[in-house]
Structure formats: structure tokens, C-alpha cells
Amino acid sequence: MKDSKVIYSLNEEDIQTVSLDLLGRNLTTEEIKKIIPFIEKKINWYDAIADSINERIESKVEL
């Protein structure tokens, strides 16, 4: 695909917003680095896309 448009993303501000809600403080740079791999593993992008297609797009193919 030539033009790859970002559909959804998370940034450090999003992480800090959640940290403030949960802990009442911002995370340090080191703390953010520690949790990034865990966030990446928890985001099931394939199922989110498949579920959305199944919910909103009518299939023309008989299964």
C-alpha cells in the first residue's frame, strides 16, 4: 500500500493520563520504557479490525 494512513495510535501523553488517574503521578522515562512491551502485547489489532468489519460490513460471500 503506497499511502499508509495511521488509523489509531497511542503516545506518551496517553500513558501519562492513565498513570495520573491510577497513581496520581506521571511515570518516569524508565517506567514508560518498562511498560511499552506489555502494552504492545495487549493490543489485539487483528481482532479489533475483524470484529469491526463483521459488525459494520455486509458480506457478499456465502460461507
Secondary structure, DSSP 8 states (H G I E B T S, - for coil): --S--------HHHHHHHHHHHHSS---HHHHHHHHHHHHHH--HHHHHHHHHHHH----S--
